[in-house]
């Protein structure tokens, strides 16, 4: 099983009780924040190595690294082969700062787009401009009401609260 599939099996496990899953995500988001603090402290530095080596570099587990790579992939200058990656797959963290900032805004990850390291990359006016640009472009209007415990309309079979209704999830695109 590919690393990303293993990550998703744990991270989106509907059989977990709510408190266990919330703790899992809280722990992951704290680790993710530390990785971004390192990356944004020197945005010109490109980390390129095996998934396992990068996990060791950032002091996170192999599966947490897979989850991190899944999250940052759309912000990279060249996407990594995340769907089939294994621990020895060489990946790169060569990200586009503008894309990364805007994707953090789109994911509603305020704990990431408000990191103080951004102040050394973009001035406050630029941050505000990128924030507003993303908010305007990412406007999604859902015309159907979905309850937290209802099945997600995307068809995943998961409850909405564990799929598109969870904090940081991509907006639900139905149409």
VENNORGI-V186086 format. One line per field, one symbol per residue. ss: DSSP state (H for helix, E for strand, L for the rest). burial: I if it has 16 or more other C-alpha atoms within 10 Angstrom, else O. Layout:
# VENNORGI-V186086
ss = ???
burial = ???
This chain:
# VENNORGI-V186086
ss = LLHHHHHHHHHLLLLLLHHHHHHHHHHHHHHHHHHHHHHHHLLLLLLEEEHHHHHHHLLLLHHHHHHHHHHHHHHELLLLLLLLLLLLLEEELLELHHHHHHHHHHLLLHHHHLLHHHHHLLLHHHHHHHHHHHHHHLLLLLLLLLLLLLELLLLLLLEHHHLLLLLLLLLLLLL
burial = OOIIIOIOOOIOOOOOOOOOIOOOOOOIIOIIIIIIIOIIOOIOOOOOIIIIIIIOOIOIOIIIIIIIIIIIIIIIOOIIOIOOIIIOOIIIIIIOIOIIIIIIIIIIIOOIIOOOIIOOIOOOOOIOOIIOOIOOOOOOOOOOOOOOOOIIIOOOOIIIIIIIIOOIOOIIOOO
